[in-house]
Amino acid sequence: MGGSLPMTVAERVRAQARSAGKRWLLFAALGGLGALVVAGLGLWAVLGSSSPDGAGRGETARAVRDRLVVSITESGEIDAKRSVDIRCEVEGNSTIVWAIEEGSVAKEGDKLVELDSADLEELVQTQEMKHNTAKATFEKADKAHLIAKSTRESLLSVASLDAKFSLIDLRKYLGTRLADHVIAMEGKAPFDKLVDNSDLGGDALQQRRKLQSDIDLADEKLKRAASKVEWTERLEKLGYVTRSELEADQLAAKTAQVDLDQARTALDLFLRYEFPKMAEKYYTDWLEFKHEYDRVDARTQSELDSAEADLENQRKALDIEDKRLQKTRDQLAKTTIRAPQAGMVVFETGRSRWGQAPPMEVGSTVQHRQVLIKLPDMSEMNVNVRLHESVVKQASEGAPAFATIDAMPQTRLTGKVTKIGVMPDRQQWWMNPGLKTYPTEITLDSTPVGLKPGMSAQVEILVDTREGILQGFPSRLSMWTKASRWCTSRRRPGS
C-alpha cells in the first residue's frame, strides 16, 4: 500500500524515541563521566517535582493507557524481487568496447554490452581451416572404408565360388558319396584303393568303365582277327586266296593284339596312377580353395576393421573440431550481449576484499561468468536489510513491516518479511569480523512510481504490540526519558 498513513500516538512516541536514541548513543560514547551526568539528570528529573524550585522548572504529563508497539528499525536498500543477471559468457578476460547507459530501459533483444572480438574472429578462421582439414580426412577415410568393404565382398565371393566349384569337381570325379567320405576322413583315405570302392561314381567310374570296355572290344577284335587268319590260311592252301591276302589278315590280327595290349595298359595306368592322382588333386584343390577362402576372409576382415577404426577415429576428430568450431563461433556471438527480457539496466557494482571493484565502463576488463548487468522486474520490489544478531530472533517471516524511502520521505509503504537468512552475511567479514548480520528481505505490497533499485530506505519491522500499557505524552521529554524508552522499544517481547 503506497501513500502517507496517519501516525498513531504510539508511532509519534517511537519517532521521537528513535531521534533521541541516536543522540543518546553519541552521549554514551563519552565514557563514565557521561554516565554520571545522565544519572544526575535522571535523578533530577525524578526529584524535580518535590523540590520547590524544581516544581517551577519540571515538566508533567497526563498518563494514559494505550497500545505499545515494539519494532525493529533498520536501514536498507531497494531491490527487485526478481532480477535477471547478465553475465559475461566469453571465457578468459575480455575488454568492453561498448556498453549501454545505466538506467536505460531495455527491450528484449536490445544490445547491452559489446566485447572485443578481434582475437575470437581470428580464432574462428583458424578453427574453420582445421575443421575443413578434418572433414576432408574423414571423407577420405569414409571412401577407404567403402572400398575395403566392397573389396572384401568381391574377394570373398570369388573365393567362395572357387571353393564351391572345386567341391563340385571333386564330387563329379569321385561321386558325391565317395567325395563326402574322403572329406569326412580329412584326406586320410588311401586314394589308390578308392577305385575299388563300391561308392565310386562320377567321371572316375565312367573312365574305368570305358577303359574296361576298350579292353573287351580289343579282345573281341583280336579273336575275330585270329579266326580269320586261320580261315584264310586254309583257303590259301586250297588256292582260293593269294598269299598277300593271308598276310593282310595276319597283319590285322597283330594290330588287334596291339590294341588289346594298349587297352589293358591304359586301364592299368588309370588304376595305378591317374585315378589316385586325380582323386587327390581334386581333394587338395578343394581344400586349398577352402583355406584360401578362410585367408581371404581373415585378411579382408582385418583390412576392413582397420578402415573402420580409422574412419571412427576421423569421425571423432571431426566431431571434436566441429564442437570446437561451434564453441568458438558461440563465443564470438557472445561478445555481443543482448537483453533476454525487458527491464531497467543496472550495472553490477561488486566489492572485492580491498574495496569497491572497478566500474563497468568502456575499456575495462571483465572475466568469464562475471555479472555485468542486472535487469530487474520492476513490478515487485524488495527492501534488503541486515539485522544484527541481537535482534534477528525477534523478527519472523510474515511479520508486517513499514518502509520509508529516503527519496520519497512523504511516502510510507507497507510490506512483510518474506525471507530471513539462516547464516550471517560474510561478505564484509574482513572489515569487521565480530559483526554478525543476517540478510533479511521485506517485500513491498506495492511499487510507487519512481521507485528504483538501489534507493535507500528506512524499514520498521513490527515485533509485538501490547494493549493497555500506561504511557505519558509530555510536550518535551528529557534526554534520559527518551533514551530509556528507545532502549525499551528494542527489548524482546516479554522482557
Residue pairs with C-beta under 8 A, 6 or more apart in sequence:
1 413
1 414
1 445
1 446
2 411
2 413
2 446
2 447
2 448
3 411
3 412
4 410
4 411
4 412
5 412
5 414
7 15
8 67
9 66
9 473
10 66
10 67
10 68
10 69
10 471
11 69
13 471
13 473
13 485
14 69
14 71
14 489
16 477
16 482
17 482
17 485
17 486
17 489
18 73
18 486
19 482
20 477
20 479
20 482
20 483
20 485
20 486
21 482
21 483
21 486
21 487
23 479
24 479
24 482
24 483
24 486
27 34
27 38
27 479
27 483
28 34
28 35
28 38
38 479
38 480
38 483
41 478
41 479
41 480
42 478
42 480
44 54
45 58
45 478
45 480
45 481
47 54
48 54
48 55
48 57
48 58
49 55
49 58
49 60
59 474
59 475
59 476
59 478
60 474
61 472
61 473
61 474
61 475
62 472
62 473
63 470
63 471
63 472
64 470
64 471
64 472
64 473
65 468
65 469
65 470
65 471
66 468
66 469
66 471
67 465
67 466
67 467
67 468
67 469
68 465
68 466
68 469
68 471
69 462
69 464
69 465
70 462
70 463
70 464
70 465
70 466
70 489
70 490
70 491
70 493
71 460
71 461
71 462
71 463
71 489
72 387
72 391
72 394
72 395
72 460
72 461
72 463
72 490
73 458
73 459
73 460
73 461
74 385
74 386
74 387
74 458
74 459
74 461
75 385
75 456
75 457
75 458
75 459
76 383
76 384
76 385
76 386
76 403
76 442
76 456
76 457
76 458
76 459
77 383
77 384
77 385
77 454
77 455
77 456
77 457
78 381
78 382
78 383
78 405
78 451
78 452
78 453
78 454
78 455
78 456
78 457
79 376
79 381
79 382
79 383
79 384
79 453
79 454
80 374
80 376
80 377
80 378
80 380
80 381
80 382
80 453
81 377
81 380
81 381
81 382
81 443
82 376
82 377
82 380
83 343
83 374
83 375
83 376
83 377
83 453
84 340
84 341
84 343
84 374
84 375
85 348
85 371
85 373
85 374
86 112
86 113
86 337
86 339
86 340
86 371
86 372
86 373
86 374
86 375
87 369
87 370
87 371
87 372
88 94
88 113
88 115
88 337
88 366
88 367
88 368
88 369
88 370
88 372
89 331
89 334
89 337
89 368
89 369
90 115
90 120
90 331
90 334
90 335
90 368
91 331
91 368
92 367
92 368
93 365
93 366
93 367
93 368
94 115
94 116
94 335
94 365
94 366
94 367
95 115
95 116
95 363
95 364
95 365
95 366
96 113
96 114
96 115
96 116
96 360
96 361
96 362
96 363
96 364
96 365
96 366
97 114
97 115
97 116
97 362
98 111
98 113
98 114
98 362
99 112
99 113
99 114
99 360
99 361
99 362
100 106
100 110
100 111
100 112
100 113
100 345
100 373
101 345
102 345
102 346
102 347
103 344
103 345
103 346
104 344
104 345
105 342
105 343
105 344
105 345
106 112
106 339
106 342
106 343
106 344
106 345
106 375
107 339
107 342
108 339
108 340
108 341
108 342
109 338
109 339
110 338
110 339
111 336
111 337
111 338
112 337
112 338
112 339
112 345
112 372
112 373
113 336
113 337
113 372
113 373
114 335
114 336
114 337
115 334
115 335
115 336
115 337
115 366
116 335
117 332
117 335
117 336
120 328
120 331
120 332
120 335
121 332
123 328
124 325
124 328
124 329
124 332
127 321
127 324
127 325
127 328
128 325
130 321
130 324
130 325
131 318
131 321
131 322
131 324
131 325
134 314
134 317
134 318
134 320
134 321
134 322
135 318
135 321
137 314
137 317
137 318
138 311
138 314
138 315
138 317
138 318
140 314
141 307
141 310
141 311
141 313
141 314
141 315
142 311
142 314
144 307
144 310
144 311
145 304
145 307
145 308
145 310
145 311
147 307
148 300
148 303
148 304
148 306
148 307
149 304
149 307
151 300
151 303
152 300
152 301
152 303
152 304
155 296
155 300
156 293
156 296
156 297
156 300
158 296
159 289
159 292
159 293
159 296
159 297
160 293
162 289
162 292
162 293
163 286
163 289
163 290
163 292
163 293
165 289
166 282
166 285
166 286
166 288
166 289
166 290
167 179
167 286
169 282
169 285
169 286
170 179
170 182
170 183
170 282
170 283
170 285
170 286
171 179
171 180
171 202
172 202
172 203
173 179
173 202
173 203
173 204
173 278
173 279
173 282
174 182
174 194
174 200
174 201
174 202
174 204
174 279
174 282
175 199
175 200
175 201
175 202
175 204
175 205
176 201
176 202
177 199
177 201
178 194
178 197
178 199
178 200
178 201
178 202
179 202
179 282
179 283
181 189
181 197
181 199
182 189
182 191
182 194
182 279
182 283
183 283
183 286
187 280
187 283
187 284
187 287
191 275
191 276
191 279
191 280
191 283
192 272
192 275
192 276
194 200
194 204
194 275
194 276
194 279
195 204
195 208
195 271
195 275
195 276
200 208
204 275
204 278
204 279
207 270
207 275
208 267
208 270
208 271
208 275
211 263
211 266
211 267
211 270
212 267
214 263
214 266
214 267
215 260
215 263
215 264
215 267
217 263
218 256
218 259
218 260
218 262
218 263
218 264
219 260
221 256
221 259
221 260
222 253
222 256
222 257
222 259
222 260
224 256
225 249
225 252
225 253
225 255
225 256
225 257
226 253
226 256
228 249
228 252
228 253
229 246
229 249
229 250
229 252
229 253
232 241
232 245
232 246
232 249
232 250
233 246
235 241
236 242
236 243
236 245
236 246
337 372
337 373
339 375
340 375
341 375
342 375
343 375
343 376
343 377
343 378
344 375
344 376
344 378
344 452
344 453
345 373
345 375
346 373
346 374
346 375
346 376
346 453
346 454
347 359
347 360
347 372
347 373
347 374
348 360
348 370
348 371
348 372
348 373
348 374
349 356
349 357
349 359
350 357
350 371
351 357
351 427
351 428
353 430
358 364
360 366
360 372
360 373
366 372
374 453
376 453
378 447
378 451
379 447
380 443
380 444
380 447
381 443
381 444
381 447
381 451
381 453
382 418
382 441
382 442
382 443
382 444
383 401
383 403
383 415
383 441
383 442
383 444
383 457
383 459
384 439
384 440
384 441
384 442
385 439
385 440
385 442
385 459
386 425
386 437
386 438
386 439
386 440
387 395
387 420
387 437
387 438
387 440
388 435
388 436
388 437
389 424
389 436
389 437
389 438
391 490
392 420
392 438
392 440
393 492
394 463
394 492
394 493
395 417
395 420
395 440
395 461
395 463
396 417
396 420
397 417
397 418
397 419
397 420
398 416
398 417
398 418
399 416
399 417
399 461
399 462
399 463
400 414
400 415
400 416
400 461
400 462
401 414
401 415
401 416
401 417
401 442
401 459
401 460
401 461
401 462
402 412
402 413
402 414
402 415
402 459
402 460
402 462
403 412
403 413
403 414
403 415
403 442
403 444
403 457
403 458
403 459
403 460
404 411
404 412
404 413
404 457
404 458
405 411
405 413
405 451
405 455
405 456
405 457
406 455
406 456
406 457
406 458
407 450
407 455
407 456
408 448
408 450
408 451
411 448
413 444
413 445
413 446
413 448
414 444
414 445
414 446
415 442
415 443
415 444
415 445
416 442
416 443
416 445
417 440
417 441
417 442
417 461
418 441
418 442
418 443
419 439
419 440
419 441
420 438
420 440
420 441
421 438
421 439
421 440
423 438
424 436
424 437
424 438
425 437
425 438
425 439
428 435
440 461
442 459
442 461
463 492
463 493
464 493
474 481
477 485
